[in-house]
Amino acid sequence: MDKQIEGANTEAGLTVSGLCHRFGAKQILRNINLHVAPGQILCLLGPSGCGKTTALRLIAGLEELQAGRISWNGNVLADVGHNVPPEKRAVSLLFQDFALFPHLTVAENVAFGLKKLDSRERDSRVHEVLDQVGMFQFANSYPHLLSGGEQQRIALARARAPRPRIFLLDEPFSNLDTRLRNQLRELCLHILKKSRSASIIVTHDPEEAMLMADKLAVVRDGEVIQVGSPEELYFRPFNAFVAGLFGEVNKITGRVMDGHVLTPLGRICARELSNGIEVDVLVRPEALKVSEAADTTAVANVITTRLLGGSSLLHLSIPNGEDGGLHLHSRVPGRVLPTEGSSIGVSLDQQNIFVFPK
């Protein structure tokens, strides 16, 4: 049975407080603090090996808690000396390897976690969730007869069937090709937003995190570096690591003088940093606006161009007093393909430029 946190005035949903974990001498998690409200989707974003999956396993009860507390609506699921078994936490997990039972039909796989329901209720719920994922017509098929995308739909239906209060997804789409991955993300997003589960998705794919998340938590070396909405983390990153997670950035080194950094792209505002310190100026490719106008910030030489469907990537060189110049990438909408070797004006979108101490 869950125990109530004494004197707690907690928010509804899942709360993780002071979570620390070691494997032998190696520190895996350091003071993890998270909150996920019912109906909310939190993405844990970070490189492989940073501790994301370990955090998920602790929340699910698959690892014994060493330090910290995990609670639901103020009721303790785990702390030091107290541990609610996984099967009593109302948690469902969805993994990248599907983990379907090969000897059971699709319907039997989905019904596996519904043993407490009578047969009529169980059949109704199986029908409902299979219909949600567009797989009811395969109810009597076996998993090995289905494609990878179809198997993942079944795995999603099985995980959703018990109506879990906590739904954990560990890189669930990484084994699928791009087209199927996009389809499954959209389907999963719509299903989760209609539920009241507190959902946590582990991913190292920033595009997936931006698409799926109501709230993002960036993890590095077992620590949460920054938590916020996708918009907050994209436009107001805490440091260079967070800024670099969301795609390629152009990096220019410089020094702060009178609240600005002088670069080949012009003066960049750095009022919050002390004069004289060396800094990295990070410029997202979409912050480099190109035109033939004469009143732009700088003039660049076009090295090469590539059409990427809805946008184009330009490789540019700007003179900086060194051989070869400063090599920069600009991503522009639509089919903007200036001639290789030509000169083009460059101006800056200050919203996508960040300055951090080097």
C-alpha positions as CSV (number, residue, x, y, z in Angstrom):
1,M,0.0,0.0,0.0
2,D,1.2,3.6,-0.8
3,K,2.1,5.7,2.2
4,Q,1.3,9.3,2.5
5,I,4.1,11.9,2.7
6,E,3.6,13.5,6.1
7,G,2.7,17.2,5.9
8,A,3.0,17.2,2.2
9,N,1.1,19.7,0.0
10,T,2.0,18.0,-3.3
11,E,0.8,18.5,-6.8
12,A,-1.3,15.8,-8.5
13,G,0.7,13.3,-10.5
14,L,4.1,11.8,-10.4
15,T,6.8,13.4,-8.3
16,V,10.5,12.3,-8.3
17,S,12.6,13.9,-5.6
18,G,16.4,13.7,-4.9
19,L,16.8,10.6,-7.0
20,C,20.4,9.2,-6.9
21,H,21.7,5.9,-8.1
22,R,25.0,4.0,-8.4
23,F,26.0,0.8,-10.1
24,G,29.1,-0.2,-8.1
25,A,31.4,2.7,-7.9
26,K,29.8,4.5,-10.8
27,Q,27.4,7.3,-10.1
28,I,24.5,7.0,-12.6
29,L,22.0,9.6,-11.3
30,R,22.6,12.7,-9.3
31,N,19.7,14.4,-7.4
32,I,17.0,14.0,-10.1
33,N,13.9,16.1,-9.4
34,L,10.9,15.9,-11.8
35,H,7.1,16.4,-11.7
36,V,4.7,15.1,-14.3
37,A,1.0,16.0,-14.0
38,P,-1.8,13.6,-15.1
39,G,-2.3,14.0,-18.8
40,Q,1.1,15.6,-19.3
41,I,4.0,14.3,-21.4
42,L,7.6,14.8,-20.1
43,C,10.5,13.9,-22.4
44,L,13.9,13.0,-20.9
45,L,16.3,14.1,-23.6
46,G,20.1,13.4,-23.6
47,P,22.9,11.3,-25.1
48,S,23.1,7.5,-24.7
49,G,24.4,6.5,-21.3
50,C,23.4,9.6,-19.4
51,G,21.1,7.8,-17.0
52,K,17.6,8.3,-18.7
53,T,16.7,4.6,-18.8
54,T,17.9,4.0,-15.2
55,A,15.5,6.8,-14.0
56,L,12.7,5.1,-15.9
57,R,13.4,1.7,-14.3
58,L,13.5,3.2,-10.9
59,I,10.1,4.9,-11.4
60,A,8.7,1.5,-12.7
61,G,10.1,-0.3,-9.7
62,L,12.4,-2.5,-11.7
63,E,15.4,-1.2,-9.8
64,E,15.6,-0.9,-6.0
65,L,15.7,2.7,-4.9
66,Q,19.0,3.8,-3.2
67,A,18.2,7.4,-2.5
68,G,15.4,9.9,-3.0
69,R,11.6,9.4,-3.3
70,I,9.1,8.6,-5.9
71,S,5.4,9.4,-5.2
72,W,2.0,9.6,-6.9
73,N,-0.5,12.2,-5.6
74,G,1.5,12.5,-2.4
75,N,1.5,8.8,-1.8
76,V,5.0,7.2,-1.7
77,L,5.7,4.6,-4.2
78,A,9.4,4.2,-3.2
79,D,11.8,5.7,-0.8
80,V,14.6,4.3,1.3
81,G,13.1,1.3,3.2
82,H,9.7,1.4,1.4
83,N,9.0,0.0,-2.1
84,V,5.6,-0.6,-3.7
85,P,6.0,-3.6,-6.1
86,P,5.9,-2.8,-9.9
87,E,2.6,-4.6,-10.4
88,K,0.9,-2.4,-7.8
89,R,2.2,1.0,-9.1
90,A,-0.3,1.1,-12.1
91,V,2.7,1.6,-14.4
92,S,2.9,0.5,-18.1
93,L,6.2,0.4,-20.1
94,L,6.7,0.6,-23.8
95,F,10.2,-0.4,-25.1
96,Q,11.8,-0.3,-28.5
97,D,11.9,-4.1,-28.9
98,F,8.1,-4.5,-28.7
99,A,8.4,-7.5,-26.3
100,L,5.3,-9.2,-27.6
101,F,4.5,-12.8,-26.7
102,P,5.0,-14.9,-29.9
103,H,2.7,-17.7,-28.9
104,L,-0.2,-15.4,-28.2
105,T,-2.5,-13.7,-30.8
106,V,-2.6,-10.0,-31.0
107,A,-5.8,-9.9,-28.9
108,E,-4.3,-12.2,-26.3
109,N,-1.2,-10.0,-26.1
110,V,-3.3,-6.9,-25.5
111,A,-5.5,-8.8,-22.9
112,F,-2.5,-10.1,-21.0
113,G,-2.6,-7.3,-18.4
114,L,-6.4,-7.3,-18.0
115,K,-6.8,-10.4,-16.0
116,K,-8.8,-8.6,-13.2
117,L,-11.6,-7.8,-15.6
118,D,-14.4,-10.2,-16.5
119,S,-14.3,-11.6,-20.0
120,R,-16.9,-9.1,-21.3
121,E,-15.1,-6.1,-20.0
122,R,-11.8,-7.5,-21.2
123,D,-13.0,-8.1,-24.7
124,S,-14.5,-4.6,-24.9
125,R,-11.2,-3.0,-23.7
126,V,-9.1,-5.0,-26.2
127,H,-11.5,-4.0,-29.0
128,E,-11.3,-0.4,-27.9
129,V,-7.5,-0.1,-27.8
130,L,-6.9,-2.1,-31.0
131,D,-9.3,0.2,-32.7
132,Q,-7.4,3.2,-31.4
133,V,-4.2,2.0,-33.0
134,G,-5.9,0.9,-36.2
135,M,-5.2,-2.8,-35.7
136,F,-8.5,-4.4,-34.8
137,Q,-8.6,-6.4,-38.0
138,F,-5.4,-8.2,-36.9
139,A,-6.8,-9.3,-33.5
140,N,-6.5,-13.1,-34.4
141,S,-3.1,-12.8,-36.1
142,Y,0.2,-13.7,-34.4
143,P,3.1,-11.1,-34.0
144,H,5.5,-12.8,-36.4
145,L,3.0,-12.2,-39.2
146,L,3.1,-8.4,-38.7
147,S,5.6,-5.7,-39.8
148,G,7.7,-3.9,-37.3
149,G,5.4,-0.9,-37.3
150,E,2.3,-3.1,-36.8
151,Q,4.0,-4.9,-33.9
152,Q,4.8,-1.5,-32.2
153,R,1.2,-0.5,-32.6
154,I,0.2,-3.7,-30.8
155,A,2.8,-3.1,-28.1
156,L,1.3,0.4,-27.7
157,A,-2.2,-1.0,-27.4
158,R,-1.1,-3.5,-24.8
159,A,0.6,-0.9,-22.7
160,R,-2.4,1.4,-22.8
161,A,-5.0,-1.3,-22.2
162,P,-4.8,-1.3,-18.3
163,R,-5.3,2.5,-18.2
164,P,-2.0,3.1,-16.3
165,R,-1.7,6.2,-14.2
166,I,2.1,6.3,-15.1
167,F,3.1,5.5,-18.7
168,L,6.8,5.1,-19.4
169,L,8.3,4.9,-23.0
170,D,11.9,4.0,-23.6
171,E,13.1,5.0,-27.1
172,P,9.9,3.3,-28.4
173,F,10.3,4.3,-32.1
174,S,14.1,4.1,-32.6
175,N,14.0,0.7,-34.4
176,L,11.6,1.9,-37.1
177,D,12.4,3.6,-40.4
178,T,11.7,7.3,-40.8
179,R,8.2,7.0,-42.3
180,L,7.0,4.6,-39.7
181,R,8.6,6.4,-36.9
182,N,6.8,9.6,-37.9
183,Q,3.5,7.8,-38.1
184,L,3.9,6.1,-34.8
185,R,4.9,9.3,-33.0
186,E,1.8,11.1,-34.2
187,L,-0.5,8.2,-33.2
188,C,1.2,7.9,-29.8
189,L,0.9,11.6,-29.2
190,H,-2.8,11.7,-29.9
191,I,-3.5,8.6,-27.7
192,L,-1.4,10.0,-24.8
193,K,-3.1,13.5,-25.0
194,K,-6.5,11.8,-24.6
195,S,-5.4,9.9,-21.6
196,R,-4.9,10.9,-17.9
197,S,-1.6,9.1,-17.6
198,A,1.5,11.0,-16.5
199,S,3.8,10.0,-19.4
200,I,7.6,10.0,-19.6
201,I,9.4,9.4,-22.9
202,V,13.1,8.7,-23.0
203,T,14.8,9.8,-26.2
204,H,18.1,11.0,-27.6
205,D,16.3,12.5,-30.6
206,P,15.7,16.2,-30.2
207,E,13.1,16.4,-33.0
208,E,11.1,13.6,-31.3
209,A,11.3,15.4,-27.9
210,M,10.1,18.7,-29.4
211,L,7.2,16.9,-31.2
212,M,6.1,14.8,-28.2
213,A,6.8,16.8,-25.1
214,D,4.7,19.2,-23.1
215,K,7.8,19.5,-20.9
216,L,11.4,18.7,-21.6
217,A,14.2,17.6,-19.1
218,V,17.7,17.6,-20.5
219,V,19.9,15.0,-18.8
220,R,23.7,15.0,-18.9
221,D,26.0,12.6,-17.0
222,G,23.1,11.7,-14.6
223,E,22.0,15.2,-13.9
224,V,19.1,17.3,-15.0
225,I,20.6,20.3,-16.6
226,Q,17.4,22.2,-17.6
227,V,13.6,21.6,-17.4
228,G,11.0,23.6,-19.3
229,S,8.7,23.7,-22.3
230,P,10.3,22.9,-25.8
231,E,10.0,26.6,-26.6
232,E,11.9,27.6,-23.4
233,L,14.8,25.2,-24.0
234,Y,15.1,26.0,-27.7
235,F,15.1,29.8,-27.4
236,R,16.5,30.1,-23.8
237,P,19.0,27.3,-23.4
238,F,20.8,27.2,-20.0
239,N,24.2,26.5,-21.6
240,A,26.0,25.5,-24.8
241,F,25.3,21.8,-24.2
242,V,21.5,22.4,-24.2
243,A,21.7,24.7,-27.2
244,G,23.7,22.1,-29.2
245,L,21.2,19.3,-28.5
246,F,18.6,20.8,-30.8
247,G,20.6,20.5,-34.0
248,E,23.8,21.8,-35.5
249,V,25.0,25.3,-34.4
250,N,27.7,27.5,-35.9
251,K,30.3,28.3,-33.3
252,I,32.4,31.5,-33.2
253,T,34.9,32.3,-30.5
254,G,35.4,35.9,-29.3
255,R,35.8,38.2,-26.3
256,V,33.4,40.4,-24.5
257,M,34.1,44.1,-24.7
258,D,31.7,46.8,-23.6
259,G,28.8,44.3,-23.4
260,H,29.3,43.0,-26.9
261,V,31.3,40.4,-28.9
262,L,32.9,41.5,-32.2
263,T,32.6,38.8,-34.8
264,P,32.8,38.5,-38.6
265,L,29.0,38.6,-38.5
266,G,29.0,41.9,-36.6
267,R,28.5,42.9,-33.0
268,I,26.7,40.4,-30.8
269,C,25.1,41.5,-27.6
270,A,26.5,40.0,-24.4
271,R,25.5,42.5,-21.7
272,E,25.1,39.9,-19.0
273,L,28.8,38.7,-19.2
274,S,31.8,40.4,-17.8
275,N,34.2,42.4,-20.0
276,G,37.3,40.6,-21.1
277,I,36.1,37.0,-20.8
278,E,36.4,34.6,-23.7
279,V,33.1,33.3,-25.0
280,D,31.5,30.9,-27.6
281,V,28.9,32.5,-29.8
282,L,26.5,29.9,-31.0
283,V,24.4,30.7,-34.1
284,R,21.7,28.4,-35.3
285,P,21.7,27.9,-39.1
286,E,18.2,29.4,-39.4
287,A,19.6,32.6,-37.7
288,L,21.6,33.4,-40.8
289,K,19.3,35.2,-43.1
290,V,20.6,35.6,-46.7
291,S,19.6,38.2,-49.3
292,E,21.0,40.2,-52.2
293,A,20.4,43.4,-50.3
294,A,23.3,45.8,-49.8
295,D,22.5,46.7,-46.2
296,T,23.2,43.3,-44.6
297,T,25.5,42.6,-41.7
298,A,28.1,40.8,-43.7
299,V,28.9,39.4,-47.2
300,A,29.6,35.7,-47.6
301,N,30.9,33.5,-50.4
302,V,28.6,30.6,-51.4
303,I,30.6,27.3,-51.2
304,T,27.8,24.9,-52.0
305,T,24.1,24.5,-51.6
306,R,21.8,21.5,-50.9
307,L,18.0,21.3,-51.2
308,L,16.6,19.4,-48.2
309,G,12.9,19.3,-49.2
310,G,11.1,22.0,-47.3
311,S,14.3,23.9,-46.7
312,S,17.8,24.5,-48.2
313,L,21.2,24.3,-46.5
314,L,23.8,26.8,-47.6
315,H,27.6,26.4,-46.9
316,L,29.0,29.9,-46.6
317,S,32.4,31.4,-46.1
318,I,32.9,34.8,-44.5
319,P,36.3,36.5,-44.4
320,N,37.8,36.6,-41.0
321,G,41.5,37.4,-41.7
322,E,42.4,33.7,-41.9
323,D,43.0,31.4,-44.8
324,G,39.7,29.8,-45.9
325,G,37.6,32.3,-43.9
326,L,34.9,31.4,-41.4
327,H,32.8,28.4,-42.5
328,L,29.1,28.7,-41.6
329,H,25.9,26.9,-42.4
330,S,22.6,28.7,-43.2
331,R,19.3,26.9,-43.3
332,V,16.7,28.8,-45.3
333,P,13.0,28.0,-46.1
334,G,12.0,26.7,-49.5
335,R,14.1,26.5,-52.6
336,V,16.8,29.1,-52.1
337,L,19.8,27.9,-54.1
338,P,22.2,30.8,-54.9
339,T,25.0,30.0,-57.4
340,E,28.1,28.4,-56.0
341,G,30.9,30.8,-55.9
342,S,28.7,33.9,-55.8
343,S,28.5,36.5,-53.0
344,I,25.5,36.9,-50.9
345,G,24.4,39.2,-48.0
346,V,24.0,37.8,-44.5
347,S,22.0,39.3,-41.6
348,L,21.2,37.8,-38.2
349,D,18.1,36.8,-36.2
350,Q,19.2,37.7,-32.7
351,Q,16.6,35.3,-31.2
352,N,18.6,32.3,-32.4
353,I,22.1,33.5,-31.2
354,F,23.5,32.5,-27.8
355,V,26.6,33.6,-26.0
356,F,28.2,31.4,-23.2
357,P,31.5,31.6,-21.4
358,K,34.1,29.5,-23.2
